[in-house]
Amino acid sequence: MDRYFGRIFIGVGISYNPSLVSLDEIHKMGLELADIEPSLQVCALDYRPEFRRRDVKKPSFSEMVQVKQILEDAGLQCVICQTEKGHIGPRKNG
């Protein structure tokens, strides 16, 4: 990453559904990613049943807001969340 940072776009997508991933795991992922680079763009995707797992319930808007907050609390500065109401974030600095 050091070789290309600032020269190419690098982003990370994290799928979230409480049936598949815990909030603690989301926090741990956030800590690991922030340790690599706090300004890395991270997009949390609400894993929906219309993909492959039709037996799981789609995460609610409030759950995705919580995921966003957890990732920001882990030290990430550019977090975007896909929700049933559209995208939220990243937070405005200054």
C-alpha positions in Angstrom: 0.0 0.0 0.0 2.9 2.4 0.8 4.0 2.3 -2.8 0.7 3.5 -4.3 -1.0 5.4 -1.5 -2.0 8.8 -2.8 -1.6 7.6 -6.4 -4.5 5.2 -6.7 -7.9 4.9 -5.0 -8.0 2.2 -2.3 -11.2 1.4 -0.6 -12.6 -1.5 1.5 -16.1 -2.9 1.5 -17.4 -4.7 4.6 -20.7 -6.6 4.4 -22.8 -6.5 7.5 -25.7 -8.5 8.6 -26.2 -9.4 12.3 -27.0 -13.0 11.3 -23.5 -13.3 9.8 -21.2 -10.8 11.5 -21.3 -9.5 15.1 -20.8 -5.8 16.0 -17.7 -6.9 17.9 -16.3 -8.3 14.7 -17.1 -5.0 12.9 -15.2 -3.2 15.6 -12.2 -5.5 15.3 -12.2 -5.0 11.5 -12.3 -1.2 12.0 -9.4 -1.3 14.4 -7.3 -3.4 12.0 -8.1 -1.1 9.0 -7.5 2.1 11.0 -4.1 0.7 12.0 -3.3 0.3 8.3 -4.5 3.8 7.4 -7.1 5.9 9.3 -8.1 7.8 6.1 -8.9 4.6 4.1 -12.4 4.8 2.7 -14.5 2.0 4.1 -18.0 1.2 2.9 -20.2 -0.9 5.1 -22.8 -2.7 3.0 -26.1 -3.9 4.4 -26.1 -7.5 3.4 -29.6 -8.1 2.0 -31.6 -11.2 1.5 -32.0 -10.6 -2.2 -28.3 -11.5 -2.6 -27.6 -15.2 -1.8 -28.9 -15.7 1.8 -32.7 -15.3 1.4 -33.2 -16.6 4.9 -31.7 -13.5 6.6 -33.4 -10.3 7.5 -32.0 -7.1 5.9 -30.2 -4.8 8.5 -32.3 -1.8 9.5 -31.3 1.8 9.0 -30.6 2.2 12.7 -28.4 -0.9 12.7 -26.3 0.5 9.9 -26.0 3.9 11.7 -24.6 1.9 14.6 -22.1 0.1 12.3 -20.9 3.4 11.0 -20.4 4.8 14.5 -18.5 1.7 15.6 -16.2 1.9 12.6 -15.6 5.6 13.3 -15.0 5.0 17.0 -12.4 2.4 15.9 -10.4 5.3 14.3 -11.6 5.3 10.7 -12.1 8.8 9.2 -14.0 8.0 6.0 -16.9 5.6 6.6 -19.9 5.3 4.2 -22.8 3.0 4.9 -25.2 1.6 2.4 -28.7 1.5 4.0 -32.3 0.9 2.9 -32.7 4.7 2.9 -29.6 5.3 0.8 -26.0 6.0 1.7 -24.9 7.8 4.9 -21.5 9.4 5.4 -18.7 10.1 5.5 -18.8 12.5 8.4 -17.8 16.1 7.6 -14.6 17.2 9.2 -14.3 20.8 10.4 
